[in-house]
Amino acid sequence: MRVPSQRIKRTRLIQTSRFVVAVDVELVVPNDDVSEPCYEAETVQFLRQVREKAEAGDLNWLKGHGKVYEAIAPESVA
């Protein structure tokens, strides 16, 4: 359900132990309460799905929905 409001696009970072995924989402500033932007339920579900896919290592899905950064193992110090 879309709330009548102003919409603001922002990039959110979802971090797991192996990946950081940058995805674009909409923040909503409701007409009834402009004090703080919020997410609609669909956006929250999408962010949860991104985290689940990142934890599962589903790179093809992640690359289709945002920018994916993968952690690298630090080189051992001799």
C-alpha positions in Angstrom: 0.0 0.0 0.0 1.5 3.3 -1.0 1.2 6.1 1.5 0.4 9.6 0.1 3.7 11.4 0.7 6.9 12.8 -0.7 9.4 10.2 -1.8 13.2 10.4 -1.4 15.6 8.0 -3.1 18.5 6.9 -1.0 21.2 4.2 -1.2 21.3 1.8 1.7 24.1 -0.6 2.5 23.4 -4.1 3.6 26.4 -5.8 5.3 27.0 -9.4 5.9 30.3 -11.2 6.9 31.2 -11.7 3.2 29.4 -8.9 1.2 28.3 -5.3 1.3 25.4 -4.6 -1.1 24.4 -1.1 -2.1 20.7 -0.9 -3.1 18.6 2.1 -4.0 15.3 2.4 -2.1 12.6 5.0 -1.5 12.2 6.7 1.9 8.7 8.1 2.5 7.9 11.4 4.2 4.2 11.0 5.1 2.0 14.0 4.6 0.5 13.5 8.1 3.9 13.4 9.9 6.9 15.0 8.2 9.2 14.7 11.2 10.9 11.6 10.1 11.2 9.6 6.8 10.3 5.9 7.0 10.1 2.8 4.8 7.0 1.2 3.4 6.4 -2.5 4.1 7.5 -3.5 0.6 10.8 -1.7 1.0 11.4 -3.4 4.4 10.7 -6.8 2.7 13.1 -6.0 -0.1 15.9 -5.1 2.3 15.3 -8.4 4.2 15.4 -10.2 0.9 18.7 -8.6 0.0 20.2 -9.6 3.3 19.0 -13.2 2.9 20.4 -13.4 -0.7 23.7 -11.9 0.5 24.0 -14.4 3.4 23.2 -17.3 0.9 25.9 -15.9 -1.5 23.4 -15.5 -4.5 25.7 -13.1 -6.5 23.6 -13.3 -9.7 20.5 -12.0 -7.8 22.4 -9.4 -5.9 24.1 -8.0 -9.0 20.7 -7.6 -10.6 19.5 -5.5 -7.7 22.5 -3.4 -6.6 26.2 -3.0 -6.4 28.0 -5.8 -4.6 31.3 -5.5 -2.7 33.0 -8.7 -1.5 35.3 -8.8 1.5 38.8 -10.1 0.9 40.9 -11.9 3.4 43.7 -9.8 4.8 47.2 -10.9 3.8 49.1 -12.6 6.6 51.8 -10.5 8.1 55.2 -12.2 8.0 
